[in-house]
Amino acid sequence: GKVIREISQARLEALRKEYPAGCRIELLKMDDPFAPPIGTKGTVIGIDDIGSIMVRWDNGSSLNVAYGEDQVRRISHE
């Protein structure tokens, strides 16, 4: 399973500024057998208390992006 990493309040705030709800992201890496394909784009819904980015992926998936493990990049609004 995924390792739950501790995240500081400051890092959490920074993450929420970096990935505000409604922003668009693209998946670069996700270590999960059910992960959307690399390059899948999605819309950020929010960030939970452990730093996971909650995403509505364009392909219908709703897997969270795990802090410190999965990798995404923010793209411009379409």
Buried (B, 14 or more C-beta within 10 A) or exposed (E): EEEEEEBEEEEBEEBBEEBEEEBBBBBEEBEBEEBBEEEBBBBBBEBEEBBBBBBEBEEEBEBBBBBBBBBBEEEEEE
